[in-house]
Amino acid sequence: MTRSRFFLAAVMSVALSPLGAQTATSSADTAKVQQRTLTIQYLRPQDQRGINVFETPKVAGAEYKGFALQFGAAFAQQFQGLTHQNTADSVFQAAVPAVPGNAGTASVANKNRLMAISNGFNNATANMYMHAQLARGVRIQLTSYLSARHHNETWVKDGFIQIDESPIDIGLLNTIMKYTTVKIGHFEVNYGDFHFKRSDNGQALYNPLVGNAILDAFTTEVGAEAIVQHNGLLGVFALTNGEIRGNITRPADRSPAVMAKLGFDRQLNDDVRVRLTGSWRNQGSAISNTLYAGDRAGSRYYYVLENYQATESAQQYSGNINPGFSDKSSSYMINPFVKVRGLELFGMVEKAKGRAAPNTNPVREVNQYMGEATYRFLQGEKLFVAARWNQVSGDLGGLNNDIKVTRGNAGAGWFIAPTLLLKAEVVNQTYTGFARTDIRNGGKFKGFMLEAVTAF
């Protein structure tokens, strides 16, 4: 941890300094600002230029000059000011087990007693990126979490090769690769569009607010993915192992995960951009399907609605809902996105079905809805305000068979530089339909979050 924190301090100092001599404008009337020169092709910039970039565009973005190596990083620090409450019944359990032969009795404690929390700083989080240009249109990416809520130690998030141009000069292959991107390795699953906007550990610059989705479809898996884009139309097909780790044991309990996405993304004129996609994913069986529990960074809202014995890393999904589809799952998500000058509107409709192992468990269903509005203004869109409504309902199993969780966020942000962002939000989340013996019964948390982000 000492080395990680030293690196975080270094990241902040670098982010506050000029990152290159190249200048660019986000629109015709935008003042020139210093930005880092990209040396790796077909790469989403880690700074402000990466906002509202979804699938990697079929534009090189950098001149090929042979082998190149580029490092980047992202750092985030939050100040949390949240309070929480619940109405769950007291459920007593042994806090200190009695020792056999000891005349004393075990002490007991209420497992539905909430953790006492107050205003303060959360642990800093950071990502490190390594990009290598191996050939024209062929690159490798490696992302590591240097410090995260769930893994305080350095942890590799992903590593994959991306091919955007044919390494063999054959006419047919050149034509195919003009419209196609291929990914092979361990990569972020391209299910839905929200994973392109959400905060990813230290990389929180793309997210206009602090929190992510309640039902957070984000994970990394091993496999291959093909993206085809032409004239605003796009199609994605992926085949993966369906789990966050590679494993070859218990083959009878495993099957591949299949994912597909169709949509269009078109700039209608200088002021209007329209995007609409539909994603579908299915897996027949798994030992540990982690589509909704694959974020090894953890939630932004620390300890909310958690038991008094909770720890930062073990209870890393505070405020989220995990439907528990660890064995079988099938889901789809529809995402509309419209940008009219500085106004951005984003939506989500998601339905998911699945079950936990063993296969005798019933199939359950959960639904998620989201609406988000962001307005960016001033030269270079340096300032913005944003609001989001998010709701999850459905069957979590047992007595929690008709639950509803609703979250409202509103906030604002300021890009001090293309690599440095300050933002704040107020949040209010409520829980209904949970069993009286569940700690989330009558649950509610609210308050404010402040976050500083640097990414390059």
C-alpha positions in Angstrom: 0.0 0.0 0.0 2.9 2.4 0.7 4.1 2.1 -2.9 0.6 2.5 -4.2 0.0 5.7 -2.3 3.3 7.1 -3.4 2.3 6.4 -7.0 -1.1 8.1 -6.4 0.7 11.2 -5.3 2.9 11.1 -8.3 -0.1 10.7 -10.6 -1.7 13.8 -9.2 1.4 15.9 -9.6 1.8 14.7 -13.2 -1.8 15.4 -14.1 -1.5 19.0 -13.0 1.4 19.5 -15.3 1.3 19.9 -19.2 1.0 16.6 -20.9 2.1 17.5 -24.4 2.5 20.2 -26.9 -0.4 19.1 -29.1 -3.4 21.4 -29.1 -6.9 20.4 -30.1 -10.5 21.8 -30.1 -13.7 20.0 -29.2 -15.7 22.3 -31.5 -15.1 25.2 -33.8 -15.5 27.8 -31.1 -13.6 26.0 -28.4 -10.4 27.6 -27.2 -7.2 25.6 -27.6 -6.1 23.5 -24.6 -3.1 21.4 -24.0 -3.7 17.7 -24.5 -1.5 14.7 -24.6 -0.4 13.6 -28.0 -1.7 10.1 -28.8 0.9 7.7 -30.1 -1.3 4.5 -30.0 -3.8 3.9 -32.7 -7.5 3.1 -32.2 -7.4 4.1 -28.6 -10.0 5.8 -26.4 -8.3 8.7 -24.8 -8.3 8.6 -21.0 -8.8 12.3 -20.7 -11.8 14.5 -21.5 -11.7 13.5 -25.2 -12.8 10.0 -24.2 -16.3 11.2 -23.0 -19.1 9.8 -25.0 -16.8 7.5 -26.9 -18.4 4.0 -26.9 -17.0 1.3 -29.2 -13.5 2.2 -30.5 -14.0 4.3 -33.6 -12.6 3.0 -37.0 -10.4 6.1 -37.1 -6.7 5.5 -36.3 -6.3 8.7 -34.3 -2.5 8.5 -34.4 0.1 8.1 -37.1 1.8 4.7 -37.3 5.6 5.1 -36.8 6.5 1.6 -35.8 6.5 0.1 -32.3 5.3 2.5 -29.6 4.7 2.2 -25.9 2.5 4.5 -23.9 1.6 4.6 -20.2 -1.3 6.3 -18.6 -3.0 6.5 -15.3 -6.2 7.6 -13.5 -6.7 8.6 -9.9 -9.9 9.3 -7.9 -10.5 10.5 -4.4 -13.9 10.9 -2.7 -15.2 12.7 0.3 -18.3 11.0 1.6 -21.1 12.7 3.5 -23.8 10.0 3.7 -26.2 8.9 6.4 -28.3 5.7 6.5 -31.2 4.0 8.3 -33.4 0.9 8.3 -36.4 -0.6 10.0 -35.3 -4.3 10.0 -36.1 -6.5 13.0 -33.3 -7.3 15.4 -31.8 -10.7 14.5 -29.4 -11.8 17.2 -26.4 -14.0 16.6 -23.4 -15.2 18.5 -20.8 -12.5 18.4 -18.2 -14.4 20.5 -18.8 -18.2 20.4 -18.7 -19.9 23.8 -15.6 -22.0 24.4 -16.4 -25.7 25.0 -16.1 -26.5 28.6 -16.4 -22.8 29.6 -19.1 -22.1 32.0 -19.6 -18.7 30.4 -22.1 -18.1 27.6 -21.5 -16.5 24.2 -22.3 -12.9 23.8 -24.9 -12.0 21.2 -25.3 -9.1 18.8 -27.9 -7.8 16.4 -26.7 -8.6 12.8 -29.1 -6.0 11.4 -27.5 -3.2 13.3 -26.0 -0.7 10.8 -22.4 0.3 10.7 -21.8 3.7 12.3 -20.6 6.1 9.6 -19.7 9.8 9.4 -18.3 12.3 7.0 -14.8 11.6 5.7 -12.4 10.6 3.0 -12.6 7.2 1.3 -9.4 5.4 0.4 -7.9 6.7 -2.9 -8.2 4.5 -6.0 -6.0 4.4 -9.1 -5.6 2.6 -12.4 -2.5 2.2 -14.6 -2.7 1.7 -18.3 -0.1 0.2 -20.6 -0.6 0.4 -24.4 1.8 -1.1 -27.0 1.6 -0.6 -30.7 2.8 -3.9 -32.2 2.0 -3.2 -35.8 -0.2 -1.0 -38.0 -3.6 -1.2 -36.5 -2.6 -3.8 -33.9 -2.2 -2.9 -30.2 -2.1 -4.5 -26.8 -3.7 -3.0 -23.7 -3.1 -3.9 -20.0 -5.0 -2.3 -17.2 -4.1 -2.7 -13.5 -5.9 -1.5 -10.4 -3.1 0.0 -8.3 -5.4 0.5 -5.3 -9.2 -0.3 -5.1 -11.8 -0.7 -2.5 -12.1 -4.5 -2.9 -8.4 -5.1 -3.7 -6.1 -2.6 -1.9 -3.2 -4.3 -3.5 -2.3 -4.0 -7.2 -4.6 -6.2 -9.3 -4.7 -6.8 -13.0 -8.1 -5.8 -14.5 -7.6 -6.8 -18.1 -5.2 -7.6 -20.9 -6.0 -8.1 -24.6 -4.9 -7.6 -28.1 -7.0 -5.4 -30.4 -6.8 -5.7 -34.2 -8.2 -2.9 -36.4 -6.1 -3.4 -39.6 -5.1 -6.7 -41.3 -1.5 -7.7 -40.4 -1.4 -9.5 -43.8 -1.7 -7.4 -46.9 -4.5 -9.3 -48.7 -7.2 -7.3 -50.4 -10.2 -9.2 -48.9 -8.8 -9.0 -45.4 -8.0 -5.3 -45.8 -11.6 -4.7 -46.9 -13.0 -6.7 -43.9 -10.8 -4.9 -41.4 -11.8 -1.5 -42.8 -15.1 -2.0 -40.9 -14.1 -4.6 -38.3 -12.4 -4.6 -34.9 -11.3 -7.8 -33.2 -10.5 -8.2 -29.5 -8.9 -11.4 -28.1 -7.9 -11.9 -24.4 -9.3 -10.9 -21.1 -11.4 -7.8 -21.6 -14.4 -5.7 -20.4 -17.6 -7.3 -21.6 -19.4 -5.1 -24.1 -22.9 -5.7 -22.8 -25.0 -2.5 -22.9 -23.7 1.1 -23.2 -23.6 2.2 -19.6 -20.3 0.5 -19.0 -18.7 3.1 -21.3 -20.0 5.9 -19.0 -19.6 4.4 -15.5 -16.7 5.0 -13.1 -14.1 2.3 -13.3 -12.1 2.4 -10.1 -9.7 5.4 -10.6 -11.1 6.2 -14.0 -14.1 8.3 -13.0 -13.7 11.1 -15.6 -16.3 9.7 -18.1 -19.1 9.6 -15.4 -20.9 12.9 -14.8 -22.0 11.7 -11.4 -20.2 9.8 -8.6 -22.3 6.6 -8.4 -22.8 3.9 -11.0 -26.0 1.8 -11.7 -27.8 0.0 -8.9 -27.7 -3.2 -11.0 -24.2 -2.8 -12.3 -23.6 -4.9 -15.4 -19.8 -4.8 -15.5 -17.3 -7.6 -15.6 -14.2 -8.9 -17.4 -14.1 -12.3 -19.1 -11.8 -14.3 -21.3 -12.8 -14.7 -25.0 -13.0 -13.0 -28.3 -15.2 -10.1 -29.6 -15.8 -8.7 -33.1 -17.2 -5.2 -33.8 -18.5 -4.2 -37.2 -19.1 -0.5 -37.9 -20.1 1.2 -41.2 -21.9 4.4 -41.9 -23.2 4.7 -38.3 -24.5 1.1 -38.1 -22.8 -1.2 -35.7 -22.9 -4.9 -34.7 -21.1 -6.7 -31.9 -20.7 -10.4 -31.3 -18.7 -12.0 -28.5 -18.0 -15.5 -27.1 -16.4 -15.7 -23.7 -15.9 -18.2 -20.8 -18.7 -16.4 -18.9 -16.6 -16.0 -15.7 -14.2 -13.4 -14.4 -11.3 -16.0 -14.3 -10.1 -18.7 -16.6 -10.8 -22.2 -15.3 -10.9 -25.7 -16.9 -12.3 -27.8 -14.0 -15.9 -29.0 -13.6 -16.6 -28.8 -17.4 -20.1 -30.3 -16.9 -21.0 -27.2 -14.9 -19.8 -24.6 -17.4 -20.9 -23.3 -20.8 -19.8 -20.3 -22.9 -21.5 -16.9 -22.7 -22.8 -15.5 -25.9 -23.3 -11.7 -26.4 -24.6 -9.7 -29.3 -25.3 -6.0 -29.8 -27.0 -4.1 -32.7 -27.5 -0.4 -33.1 -26.6 2.8 -34.8 -24.6 5.9 -33.8 -24.8 8.8 -36.2 -23.8 12.5 -36.1 -26.8 14.0 -38.0 -25.3 17.5 -38.2 -22.8 19.7 -36.2 -25.3 19.9 -33.3 -27.1 16.6 -33.1 -25.8 13.1 -32.5 -28.2 10.1 -32.1 -27.3 6.6 -30.8 -29.6 3.6 -30.1 -28.4 0.1 -29.2 -29.8 -3.2 -28.0 -27.7 -5.8 -26.3 -28.4 -9.5 -25.5 -26.4 -11.9 -23.4 -27.0 -15.6 -22.5 -25.2 -18.3 -20.5 -26.6 -21.7 -19.9 -24.5 -22.6 -16.8 -21.6 -21.4 -14.8 -19.8 -22.0 -11.5 -19.6 -18.2 -10.9 -21.3 -15.9 -13.3 -20.2 -12.4 -12.3 -22.0 -10.1 -14.8 -23.6 -8.2 -11.9 -20.8 -8.9 -9.4 -17.6 -8.5 -11.5 -16.5 -5.0 -10.4 -13.4 -5.7 -8.4 -13.2 -2.0 -7.6 -16.4 -2.0 -5.6 -19.2 0.6 -5.1 -18.6 4.4 -4.6 -20.9 4.4 -1.5 -18.9 3.0 1.4 -20.7 1.0 4.2 -24.2 2.2 3.4 -26.9 -0.3 4.6 -24.1 -2.6 5.9 -23.9 -4.5 9.1 -21.8 -3.1 12.0 -19.2 -5.9 11.4 -18.7 -5.0 7.7 -15.3 -4.4 6.1 -14.4 -2.1 3.3 -13.3 -4.9 1.0 -15.5 -7.8 1.9 -18.8 -5.8 1.6 -17.6 -3.9 -1.5 -21.0 -3.6 -3.2 -22.7 -1.3 -0.7 -25.8 0.3 -2.3 -25.8 -2.1 -5.3 -28.2 -5.0 -6.0 -26.7 -8.4 -7.0 -29.5 -10.7 -8.2 -27.5 -13.8 -7.5 -27.6 -15.3 -11.1 -24.3 -17.2 -10.5 -25.4 -20.3 -12.6 -27.7 -19.5 -15.4 -28.6 -16.0 -16.8 -30.2 -14.3 -19.8 -30.5 -10.6 -20.1 -31.0 -7.7 -22.6 -30.5 -4.0 -22.4 -31.7 -1.1 -24.6 -29.8 2.2 -24.5 -30.9 5.4 -26.3 -28.4 8.4 -26.3 -29.0 11.8 -27.8 -26.7 14.8 -27.8 -28.0 18.2 -28.9 -25.2 20.7 -28.5 -24.4 20.7 -24.8 -27.4 18.6 -23.8 -27.0 14.8 -23.4 -29.8 12.4 -22.7 -29.1 8.7 -21.9 -31.5 5.9 -21.0 -31.6 2.3 -20.0 -34.2 -0.5 -20.0 -32.8 -3.8 -18.8 -34.5 -7.2 -18.1 -32.5 -10.1 -16.7 -33.5 -13.7 -15.8 -31.4 -16.3 -14.0 -30.8 -18.5 -11.1 -28.1 -19.5 -8.6 -26.7 -23.1 -8.4 -27.8 -25.8 -8.1 -30.0 -26.0 -11.1 -33.0 -27.0 -8.9 -33.3 -23.3 -7.9 -36.1 -21.4 -9.6 -35.5 -18.9 -12.4 -36.1 -15.3 -11.2 -36.4 -12.0 -12.9 -35.2 -8.4 -12.2 -35.8 -5.2 -14.1 -33.8 -2.0 -14.3 -34.7 1.5 -15.6 -32.6 4.6 -15.9 -32.9 8.1 -17.2 -29.9 10.5 -17.2 -29.6 14.1 -18.4 -26.3 16.1 -18.6 -25.8 19.7 -19.8 -22.3 20.8 -20.6 -21.6 24.5 -21.1 -18.9 27.2 -21.3 -16.0 27.0 -23.7 -14.6 23.5 -24.0 -17.7 22.2 -22.0 -15.7 22.8 -18.9 -18.8 23.0 -16.6 -21.7 20.6 -16.5 -24.8 19.7 -14.4 -26.3 16.3 -14.4 -29.2 14.3 -12.9 -30.0 10.6 -13.0 -33.0 8.4 -11.9 -32.4 4.7 -11.5 -34.7 1.9 -10.3 -34.4 -1.9 -9.9 -37.3 -4.2 -9.1 -37.9 -7.9 -9.1 -37.3 -11.2 -7.3 -34.1 -11.8 -5.3 -35.3 -15.1 -3.9 -36.7 -16.2 -0.6 -38.8 -13.6 1.1 -37.3 -10.8 -1.0 -39.5 -11.8 -4.0 -40.9 -8.4 -4.8 -38.4 -5.7 -4.0 -37.8 -2.2 -5.3 -34.7 0.0 -5.0 -34.8 3.6 -6.2 -32.0 6.1 -6.5 -31.9 9.7 -7.4 -28.7 11.6 -8.1 -28.0 15.2 -9.0 -24.7 16.9 -9.4 -22.3 19.2 -11.2 -18.7 19.2 -12.3 -15.8 21.4 -13.4 -13.0 20.4 -15.8 -10.1 22.5 -14.5 -8.1 20.9 -17.4 -8.9 18.1 -19.9 -7.1 15.7 -17.4 -8.5 17.1 -14.1 -12.1 17.1 -12.9 -13.9 18.1 -9.7 -17.5 17.0 -9.3 -20.1 16.7 -6.6 -23.5 15.0 -6.2 -26.4 14.6 -3.8 -27.9 11.1 -3.7 -31.0 9.6 -2.2 -31.7 5.9 -2.3 -34.7 3.9 -0.8 -35.4 0.2 -0.4 -38.9 -1.3 -0.3 -40.3 -4.9 -0.2 -37.4 -6.5 1.7 -38.1 -9.0 4.4 -38.2 -7.7 8.0 -35.3 -9.9 8.8 -33.2 -8.4 6.0 -30.9 -5.5 6.9 -32.2 -3.5 3.9 -35.8 -3.5 5.2 -37.1 0.1 5.2 -33.5 1.0 4.2 -32.5 4.5 3.1 -29.3 6.4 2.6 -28.8 10.0 1.5 -26.3 12.8 1.5 -23.5 14.1 -0.7 -20.4 13.0 -2.4 -17.4 15.0 -3.6 -14.8 13.6 -6.0 -11.6 14.7 -7.6 -10.4 12.8 -10.7 -7.3 13.0 -12.9 -6.8 10.8 -15.9 -4.3 10.8 -18.8 
